[in-house]
Every structure is written in structure tokens, then in C-alpha cells.
């Protein structure tokens, strides 16, 4: 195996790992949000539940979104063996996710006023 092929294989594995880890972090953020919102009124929430909702959920969510977008862009750039239409679709999906974050950041894990 040449050095270039080894590097490409390593980067493909790393991008796949980032993709899976990003999706896992997004799911974990949803679980943390659910733990902090156990169906009780806001007046009866414990301080731990409030901290989970206001501190840890955005941290985990933002890290997951960063890894997911990085993985999609990285795979579209690094995977030369993919069909050009598949790579274009990956660019398009990453662009839509970025637009969603820029245009409507308040839609992500915020309470209804």
C-alpha cells in the first residue's frame, strides 16, 4: 500500500468516525434535554435538571453539529471514489444544515416562551 492510499484510508476512517460521533452527540443532547424536562412544571425542576437544559445540552448539541458538518464536508472533499452526484449531495446537505443553524438557531432546544 502506498503512503497516499494509507493516508486516504486513514482520513476516510476518521471522517466516518466524526460522522458517527456527531450523530451520537446529537442523540445524547436530546437525551440530556429530555432528562432536564421530565414533564414537570418549571417551578418543580431541580437545579440539576435546569443545569442539564441550560448548560450541558447546548454544549453537547453544538459539538455534535460541528462534528457532523465537519464530517460531511470532509467526506465530500476527501472521498474521491464517490460518484460526483453523491459528493454534490453531501455539499448540499451540509449547506442546508449550516443555513438552518444561521437562520434559525432559536429552533434548537429552546423553550417555548
Buried (B, 14 or more C-beta within 10 A) or exposed (E): EEEEEEEBEEBBEBBBEBBEBBBBBBEBBBEBBEBBBEEEEEEEBEEEBEEBBEEBBBEBBBBBBBBBBBBBBBBBEBBEEBEEEEBEBBEEBBEEBBEEBEEEEEEBBEEEE
